[in-house]
Amino acid sequence: MPSNPEKLGRFLLRGLRIGASTVSIVELLRSDWTGGITAGVAWLVFLQVERRLPPVTEEPAD
């Protein structure tokens, strides 16, 4: 089972990824190209970081 700081870090990273994608879509719909593209790049960075994390391993509870 992952430790609490690891769980919290993964949760916050997922929140940042969702937030960046939402901001990107909203900014692009408002025709703010700079903000939309910047938030899109941030989303890609967060996605790559999340993919490079080691998988969560479940330890048997004895």
N, C-alpha and C positions, 0 to 999 in steps of 0.2 A: 504494500500500500504506500503511495507517495506521501511524503511528509507534508505537513500543513503549509510551510512556506512554498513548497513546490506546487501544491494545489492552488494556492493563492496567486502565484506567479502565472500559472497557465490560465487561470480565470481572468486575470487582468490583461494578459496578452490577447485573449480572445475578445475581451471587451474593447480593447484598442483597435483590433482588426475590424470589428463590426462598426465601431464609431467612425473609423477612417473611410470605410466603404460608404456609409450613409452620408457623411459630409461630402464625399466625392460626387455622389449622385445628385445631391441637392445643389451643390455649386455648379455642376454642369447643366442642370435644368435651369438655373438662373443665368446661364451664359457667362459665368465667371470662370473662364478657361484656366487661368493661372491657379486659382484655388482648387478647382476640380482636378486638374492634372497633378498638383502637388499632393492632394489627399489620396489620389489614386496610387501614386508612387509610394506613399507611406503605407497604404494597404498592402502593396506588393512586398514591401520590406517586412512588415509584420507577418505576412503569410510565409515568407521564406524562413524567418526565424522560427516560427511555430513548426514548420516541417523539419527543421534541423534538430529540434529537441529530441532526445532519446525517448522511445516509447515508454508509456507507463507500465511498469511491471507490477503485477499483483503478487505479493508475498503471502504464502499460506499462513493462516492464523492458527497457531498451535496453542 
